[in-house]
Each structure stands twice: as structure tokens, then as C-alpha cells.
Amino acid sequence: MAKPPSSASEVPATKRRRIGSSAAASRTQPPAGPAAGAPQSQTLVGRLGALMDDATLGDCVIVVEGKEYSCTRAILAQGSSWFKTKFFGSDKGRRPAERVVLKGVTTAGWLAARLWLYTATWTTASTSMEVEAVIAAAEHLGVPELTVHAVKDAGLLLSTSNAVALSNLSWSGRAGLERLQAASFEFLRANFDAMRGHLDLCTELSLPVFRSLVCCASLHVVNEDALLDAVWRRLSGAKHSEDEVKALLGGIRMKLLSEESMETLSRVADGEFTAAVPAPYPALQRGALACVLRGLRTLSTVRRDKRLALADASLPRGVQVKKSACVMYGLDQTGEALSPFFHVGGHKWQLVPYGKSLLDIQLFWPRDPGKSRIRWP
């Protein structure tokens, strides 16, 4: 009968390596249980999510719209700069707050923010009002990552019924909404013709955005008359300053307007009542008049005959009278004498005798001298 080895040194090297690897595998094998085989990240997210509903483990209470929520300060503070300052500010001797009332944050915004802070997951927003609530909560609590997800959802939710509201939200001054600004403007540009009958487009849309649409060369609109009609609705809905009137009407291409629209524009400039503008206020009248006067030269179909000479004292604007250049010299009997060179209008000239009764005025071009001549008796 073989005697077993008394120590590890007596065990062959190949067997020792096999035994060591088997022991290491048994030590790293996860324990059997209900979570066996599940990713560790999902398990951690599930456990942190369970803390949201376990009031016994909370160490603070958050009050939103009168309802209390038990939370853990450390979890809220690690993802929110506002909570971090609130609970663990610079005052080390102060006891952390145990009850916090959130003002300016709706329930929908708070629930989305709490889910993100606990589990780093996001529930897709289903309405524009929900998007606005989440963005407001993210700004108040200092959670910029939440704003990024809300903006993505807003871009997918854009429709003719909420484009104006989302556009106004994107220009509300909150940080991180640049992508929503671009997406909402592009939607309004492409769907302007379908939306120009909507009251909110002509009255509630931010004035700088509305003006940018009016001046946009690639705006989708059936014709310039329809665009002017939308501008009239905007200007007659609420009083605007003279500069605002000129900015909006200045985007209209008057050459493309019909005679009826031009008549309406002229009547508004005269302060008369029209169907488009029942009561033109003074600033509207002055702004319309300025646009009409500015567009007169563009609208005119009369062209001056360039063959008609202008009067001596009549010169087009921008034209300056220049002094004449005189060159005097005598010809001998042979007619071979040449004038000295002289410069007029940036060119080099010379008078050349041509026979007994004719003279040439010769222009010397830099690249082709001596080939351009004017003759007179």
C-alpha cells in the first residue's frame, strides 16, 4: 500500500498546480442564491432603488407639494449639488437638515430626479408638461445629466400642438437647452405653413424666434401673402414698439406681395382700419410707413432711360465730379510731333497726329499698349 505524502514538497509539481487552481476557483465562485448570474450593476441598482420605498432606513424627509418622501442624505448629495450644499455645506458644526421643503419643484419633476439620483435610470417623458417639470427640477437641484435626457425626450415629442411651448421653454434662459432650441426652430420652420393658423404661433411664440422665422429664406410657407397675414396677426394681437414692427415687416419680400396685400400695407401706414389690422396703433402705423417708404425703390417698375442726359446740376448719389485733364502742345509743319504722356483715370494717354486735320488720343494699356485709340477731327 502506497504511503501518502507527508508534506506539500513531496507532491509532484504538476499535481500541486492543479490543486492550487481548483482551490482558487472555489474561492472566487459566487455564492448560490436568487441573485446568482445577475450582473452586479443591476443588483446594486435594485438595492438602491429599494431604499426609496424603505422609510426605516431614511435619515431625512423631503416635502414636495405637501407630500413627504423618506430619503437618504448621502444618496441625494452624491448626485445633486443643491442637496450636497444643503446637507453637507461649509458649516461643519451645523447638524444636517432632517426635513427639507422643495419649492418650485413639481411632483413629476421630483419623482424623476429622485429615480435618477438613486438608480441613475430615466423614465421617458410622455408630455411636454412633464419635460418642463423635469427640466425645472434638474436646474433647481443641480442635476445637469437629467436635463440632457429631458432634452432628448423633448426632441422626440415635438408636434404642431406643443412646438411653441417647447420652443419658449428652450429660450427660457436655462442651461443645457441648446439642442432643444435648434430642434424646435427646425420643426417650426418646416411646419410653419401648417401652423400659421394656430393662435399660439402668432401670439405666444417668443418674438425673436418669430422674427427669425419671418426672415428665414427657407421657411415653408405657401406664399408671401400668407406670411404677411401671420405677421399682421402677431402685430395686432398685442402692441409692439416701432422697432419691433419694422423688424417684422422688414422680413417681408414686398416684390412677392399681391396688390391686395400691398393695399393693406399702405392703408395701415396711413392709419386706416383694415380687416387684417382693425385698429392700427401709432407705433404700428409708423413702423409700417417706414417699411413702405424703404421699399418704394424696390417696388417701382419705372426705369430711367440711361440714354437721357441728366441736367448739369443733377448727379446720382455717390457720383463725384472730377477735374478735367488738359494737355497743350504745338505741332510743327511736318505733323510728327507727339504730345507728352499724361495720366487720366488711372490710365496712360498720349495725343498722336494723324494726317493734317485729325488727332488720335491713344490709351496705353498695361498689357496691350497702343491698340486703343479715339479719333476726332
C-alpha positions as CSV (number, residue, x, y, z in Angstrom):
1,M,0.0,0.0,0.0
2,A,1.4,3.4,-1.1
3,K,2.2,5.8,1.7
4,P,0.6,9.3,1.3
5,P,2.9,12.3,1.1
6,S,3.6,13.9,4.4
7,S,4.1,17.4,3.1
8,A,3.4,19.6,0.1
9,S,7.0,19.4,-1.0
10,E,6.6,15.7,-1.6
11,V,3.6,16.3,-4.0
12,P,4.6,16.4,-7.7
13,A,4.7,19.9,-9.3
14,T,2.0,19.2,-11.9
15,K,-0.4,18.0,-9.2
16,R,0.4,21.0,-7.0
17,R,-0.5,23.4,-9.8
18,R,-3.8,21.5,-10.5
19,I,-4.8,21.5,-6.8
20,G,-3.9,25.3,-6.4
21,S,-6.1,26.3,-9.4
22,S,-9.0,24.3,-8.2
23,A,-8.8,25.9,-4.8
24,A,-8.7,29.4,-6.3
25,A,-11.7,28.7,-8.5
26,S,-13.7,27.5,-5.5
27,R,-12.8,30.7,-3.6
28,T,-13.9,33.1,-6.5
29,Q,-17.1,31.3,-7.2
30,P,-20.2,33.5,-6.3
31,P,-22.4,32.1,-3.6
32,A,-25.6,30.4,-4.7
33,G,-28.8,32.4,-4.2
34,P,-31.6,34.3,-6.0
35,A,-29.2,36.8,-7.5
36,A,-26.7,34.3,-8.9
37,G,-25.9,35.0,-12.5
38,A,-27.3,38.6,-12.4
39,P,-25.0,41.5,-13.3
40,Q,-23.6,43.2,-10.3
41,S,-24.6,46.7,-11.6
42,Q,-28.3,45.6,-11.9
43,T,-28.2,44.1,-8.4
44,L,-26.7,47.4,-7.0
45,V,-29.3,49.5,-8.8
46,G,-32.1,47.3,-7.5
47,R,-30.9,47.6,-3.9
48,L,-30.5,51.3,-4.1
49,G,-33.9,51.6,-5.7
50,A,-35.4,49.6,-2.8
51,L,-34.1,52.3,-0.4
52,M,-36.6,54.8,-2.0
53,D,-39.5,52.9,-0.5
54,D,-37.9,51.9,2.8
55,A,-38.7,54.6,5.3
56,T,-36.9,52.9,8.2
57,L,-33.5,53.4,6.5
58,G,-34.0,57.0,5.6
59,D,-32.3,59.8,7.5
60,C,-34.2,62.8,6.1
61,V,-37.6,63.8,4.8
62,I,-38.2,65.7,1.5
63,V,-41.5,67.5,1.2
64,V,-42.9,68.2,-2.3
65,E,-46.3,69.8,-2.9
66,G,-47.3,68.8,0.7
67,K,-46.3,65.1,0.4
68,E,-43.4,63.7,2.4
69,Y,-40.7,61.4,1.0
70,S,-38.2,59.5,3.2
71,C,-34.7,59.7,1.7
72,T,-31.1,59.1,2.4
73,R,-29.0,62.3,2.5
74,A,-25.8,60.7,1.2
75,I,-27.5,59.3,-1.9
76,L,-29.2,62.6,-2.7
77,A,-26.0,64.6,-2.1
78,Q,-23.7,62.5,-4.3
79,G,-25.7,63.4,-7.5
80,S,-27.1,66.8,-6.7
81,S,-25.0,69.9,-6.0
82,W,-28.0,71.5,-4.3
83,F,-28.6,68.7,-1.8
84,K,-24.8,68.4,-1.2
85,T,-24.7,72.1,-0.1
86,K,-27.9,71.7,1.8
87,F,-26.9,68.6,3.8
88,F,-23.1,68.9,3.9
89,G,-22.3,72.6,3.5
90,S,-19.3,74.5,4.7
91,D,-20.7,74.8,8.2
92,K,-19.3,71.7,9.7
93,G,-20.7,72.3,13.2
94,R,-24.2,72.6,12.0
95,R,-26.4,69.4,12.2
96,P,-27.6,68.3,8.7
97,A,-31.2,69.1,8.0
98,E,-33.7,66.3,8.5
99,R,-36.7,67.9,6.8
100,V,-36.4,69.9,3.6
101,V,-39.3,71.5,1.7
102,L,-38.7,71.9,-2.0
103,K,-40.2,75.0,-3.5
104,G,-40.6,75.5,-7.2
105,V,-40.4,71.7,-7.9
106,T,-43.4,69.7,-9.0
107,T,-44.1,66.2,-8.1
108,A,-43.4,64.9,-11.6
109,G,-40.0,66.6,-11.6
110,W,-39.1,65.4,-8.1
111,L,-40.0,61.8,-8.9
112,A,-37.9,61.8,-12.0
113,A,-35.0,63.4,-10.1
114,R,-35.2,61.0,-7.2
115,L,-35.2,58.0,-9.5
116,W,-32.1,59.3,-11.3
117,L,-30.3,60.1,-8.0
118,Y,-31.0,56.6,-6.6
119,T,-30.6,54.4,-9.6
120,A,-29.2,56.5,-12.5
121,T,-32.1,55.5,-14.6
122,W,-34.6,57.6,-16.5
123,T,-38.3,57.2,-17.3
124,T,-39.1,58.6,-20.7
125,A,-41.3,61.7,-20.5
126,S,-44.6,61.4,-22.3
127,T,-45.8,65.0,-22.4
128,S,-44.3,68.5,-22.9
129,M,-45.5,69.5,-19.5
130,E,-43.6,66.6,-17.9
131,V,-40.5,67.6,-19.8
132,E,-40.8,71.1,-18.5
133,A,-41.3,69.9,-14.9
134,V,-38.2,67.6,-15.1
135,I,-36.0,70.4,-16.6
136,A,-37.1,72.8,-13.9
137,A,-36.3,70.2,-11.2
138,A,-33.0,69.4,-12.7
139,E,-32.0,73.1,-12.7
140,H,-33.2,73.7,-9.2
141,L,-31.4,70.6,-7.7
142,G,-28.3,70.9,-9.8
143,V,-28.6,67.7,-11.8
144,P,-27.3,68.5,-15.4
145,E,-27.4,64.9,-16.5
146,L,-31.2,64.9,-16.0
147,T,-31.5,67.9,-18.3
148,V,-29.7,66.0,-21.1
149,H,-32.2,63.2,-21.0
150,A,-35.2,65.5,-20.8
151,V,-34.0,67.4,-23.9
152,K,-33.7,64.2,-25.9
153,D,-37.3,63.3,-25.0
154,A,-38.5,66.8,-25.9
155,G,-37.0,66.5,-29.4
156,L,-39.0,63.3,-29.9
157,L,-42.2,64.8,-28.6
158,L,-42.2,67.8,-30.9
159,S,-45.6,68.3,-32.7
160,T,-47.7,71.1,-34.0
161,S,-49.6,71.2,-30.7
162,N,-46.5,71.7,-28.4
163,A,-43.8,73.1,-30.6
164,V,-44.4,76.7,-29.5
165,A,-44.4,75.7,-25.8
166,L,-41.2,73.7,-26.1
167,S,-39.5,76.5,-28.2
168,N,-40.4,79.0,-25.5
169,L,-39.0,76.6,-22.9
170,S,-35.7,76.3,-24.8
171,W,-35.3,80.1,-24.7
172,S,-36.2,80.5,-21.1
173,G,-32.6,81.1,-20.0
174,R,-32.0,77.6,-18.5
175,A,-28.6,76.0,-19.2
176,G,-28.2,73.0,-21.4
177,L,-31.2,73.6,-23.8
178,E,-29.2,74.5,-26.9
179,R,-30.2,71.2,-28.7
180,L,-33.8,71.9,-28.0
181,Q,-33.5,75.4,-29.4
182,A,-32.2,74.0,-32.7
183,A,-34.7,71.2,-32.9
184,S,-37.8,73.3,-32.1
185,F,-36.7,76.0,-34.6
186,E,-36.2,73.5,-37.3
187,F,-39.6,72.0,-36.6
188,L,-41.3,75.4,-36.7
189,R,-39.5,76.3,-40.0
190,A,-40.6,73.1,-41.7
191,N,-44.2,73.2,-40.4
192,F,-44.9,76.9,-40.5
193,D,-47.5,76.6,-43.2
194,A,-49.4,74.0,-41.3
195,M,-49.2,76.0,-38.1
196,R,-49.7,79.6,-39.2
197,G,-53.4,79.3,-38.4
198,H,-52.7,78.4,-34.8
199,L,-53.2,81.2,-32.4
200,D,-50.2,80.4,-30.2
201,L,-47.7,80.6,-33.2
202,C,-48.7,84.2,-34.0
203,T,-49.3,85.4,-30.4
204,E,-47.3,83.3,-27.9
205,L,-44.1,82.3,-29.7
206,S,-41.1,84.2,-28.5
207,L,-40.7,87.4,-30.6
208,P,-37.0,86.8,-31.6
209,V,-37.9,83.3,-32.7
210,F,-40.9,84.5,-34.7
211,R,-38.8,87.3,-36.3
212,S,-36.2,84.7,-37.3
213,L,-38.8,82.6,-38.9
214,V,-40.2,85.5,-40.9
215,C,-36.7,86.4,-42.1
216,C,-35.8,82.7,-42.9
217,A,-35.2,82.2,-46.6
218,S,-36.1,78.5,-46.4
219,L,-39.3,79.0,-44.4
220,H,-42.0,76.6,-45.6
221,V,-45.0,78.9,-46.4
222,V,-47.4,78.8,-49.4
223,N,-46.7,82.5,-50.4
224,E,-45.6,85.9,-49.1
225,D,-49.2,87.0,-48.6
226,A,-49.8,84.2,-46.1
227,L,-46.6,85.1,-44.3
228,L,-47.7,88.8,-44.1
229,D,-51.1,87.7,-42.8
230,A,-49.3,85.8,-39.9
231,V,-47.3,89.0,-39.2
232,W,-50.5,91.1,-39.1
233,R,-51.9,88.7,-36.6
234,R,-48.8,89.0,-34.4
235,L,-48.8,92.8,-34.6
236,S,-52.5,93.3,-34.0
237,G,-52.7,90.8,-31.1
238,A,-50.6,92.9,-28.7
239,K,-49.0,96.3,-29.0
240,H,-45.4,96.3,-30.2
241,S,-42.8,99.0,-30.4
242,E,-41.9,100.8,-33.6
243,D,-38.6,99.0,-33.9
244,E,-40.3,95.6,-33.4
245,V,-42.8,96.5,-36.1
246,K,-40.1,97.4,-38.6
247,A,-38.1,94.3,-37.7
248,L,-41.1,92.0,-38.5
249,L,-42.4,93.8,-41.6
250,G,-38.8,94.2,-42.8
251,G,-38.6,90.4,-43.3
252,I,-41.4,90.5,-45.9
253,R,-40.3,90.5,-49.5
254,M,-42.6,93.2,-51.0
255,K,-41.9,92.3,-54.6
256,L,-43.8,89.0,-54.0
257,L,-46.9,90.5,-52.4
258,S,-50.2,90.8,-54.3
259,E,-51.9,94.1,-55.0
260,E,-54.4,93.4,-52.2
261,S,-51.6,92.9,-49.6
262,M,-49.8,96.0,-50.8
263,E,-53.0,98.0,-50.5
264,T,-53.5,96.7,-46.9
265,L,-49.9,97.7,-46.1
266,S,-50.4,101.2,-47.5
267,R,-53.7,101.6,-45.6
268,V,-52.1,100.6,-42.3
269,A,-49.2,103.0,-43.0
270,D,-51.9,105.7,-43.4
271,G,-53.5,104.7,-40.1
272,E,-56.7,103.3,-41.7
273,F,-58.7,100.4,-40.4
274,T,-58.4,97.2,-42.3
275,A,-59.7,93.6,-42.0
276,A,-56.2,92.4,-41.1
277,V,-55.5,95.2,-38.6
278,P,-58.8,96.6,-37.2
279,A,-57.1,99.2,-35.0
280,P,-53.6,100.3,-36.1
281,Y,-51.9,101.9,-33.1
282,P,-49.4,104.7,-33.6
283,A,-46.2,102.5,-33.3
284,L,-47.7,100.1,-35.8
285,Q,-48.6,102.9,-38.2
286,R,-45.1,104.5,-38.0
287,G,-43.3,101.1,-38.5
288,A,-45.5,100.2,-41.5
289,L,-44.9,103.7,-43.0
290,A,-41.1,103.3,-42.6
291,C,-41.2,99.9,-44.4
292,V,-43.3,101.2,-47.2
293,L,-41.0,104.2,-47.8
294,R,-38.0,101.9,-47.6
295,G,-39.5,99.6,-50.2
296,L,-40.6,102.1,-52.8
297,R,-37.5,101.9,-54.9
298,T,-37.7,98.1,-54.8
299,L,-41.4,98.1,-55.8
300,S,-41.1,100.7,-58.6
301,T,-41.5,99.4,-62.1
302,V,-40.3,102.7,-63.7
303,R,-36.8,102.6,-65.1
304,R,-34.8,105.7,-66.1
305,D,-33.6,105.7,-69.7
306,K,-29.9,105.7,-69.4
307,R,-29.6,107.4,-72.8
308,L,-31.2,110.6,-71.5
309,A,-28.7,113.1,-70.3
310,L,-29.0,114.4,-66.7
311,A,-29.1,118.1,-66.1
312,D,-25.9,119.8,-65.2
313,A,-26.7,120.1,-61.6
314,S,-28.3,116.6,-61.4
315,L,-26.0,113.8,-60.4
316,P,-26.8,110.4,-59.0
317,R,-26.0,109.9,-55.3
318,G,-22.4,108.8,-54.8
319,V,-21.1,110.3,-58.0
320,Q,-18.3,112.9,-57.6
321,V,-17.3,115.5,-60.2
322,K,-13.7,115.1,-61.1
323,K,-11.4,117.8,-62.6
324,S,-10.6,117.7,-66.3
325,A,-7.1,117.0,-67.6
326,C,-5.7,119.4,-70.2
327,V,-2.6,118.8,-72.3
328,M,-1.3,121.6,-74.6
329,Y,1.5,121.3,-77.1
330,G,2.2,122.7,-80.6
331,L,2.5,120.7,-83.8
332,D,5.2,121.6,-86.3
333,Q,4.7,121.7,-90.0
334,T,5.6,118.1,-90.5
335,G,3.0,116.9,-88.1
336,E,5.3,114.4,-86.5
337,A,5.5,115.9,-83.0
338,L,3.9,113.9,-80.2
339,S,2.4,115.1,-77.0
340,P,4.0,114.2,-73.7
341,F,2.4,111.3,-71.8
342,F,-0.3,112.2,-69.3
343,H,-2.5,110.2,-66.9
344,V,-6.3,110.4,-66.6
345,G,-8.5,108.0,-64.7
346,G,-5.6,105.8,-63.7
347,H,-4.5,105.2,-67.4
348,K,-1.6,106.5,-69.5
349,W,-2.6,108.5,-72.6
350,Q,-0.8,110.3,-75.5
351,L,-2.0,112.5,-78.3
352,V,-0.8,111.4,-81.8
353,P,-1.1,113.4,-85.0
354,Y,-3.0,111.6,-87.8
355,G,-2.8,113.4,-91.1
356,K,-3.2,117.2,-91.3
357,S,-6.7,117.5,-89.7
358,L,-7.0,114.6,-87.3
359,L,-5.6,113.7,-84.0
360,D,-5.5,110.4,-82.1
361,I,-5.8,110.0,-78.4
362,Q,-4.0,106.8,-77.6
363,L,-4.6,104.8,-74.5
364,F,-1.6,102.7,-73.4
365,W,-3.0,99.5,-71.7
366,P,-0.5,97.9,-69.3
367,R,-0.7,94.6,-71.2
368,D,-1.5,95.7,-74.7
369,P,-0.2,99.2,-75.3
370,G,-1.1,101.3,-78.3
371,K,-4.2,99.4,-79.5
372,S,-7.0,101.5,-78.1
373,R,-7.5,104.8,-80.0
374,I,-10.1,107.5,-80.2
375,R,-10.0,109.8,-83.2
376,W,-11.6,113.1,-83.8
377,P,-11.2,115.9,-86.4
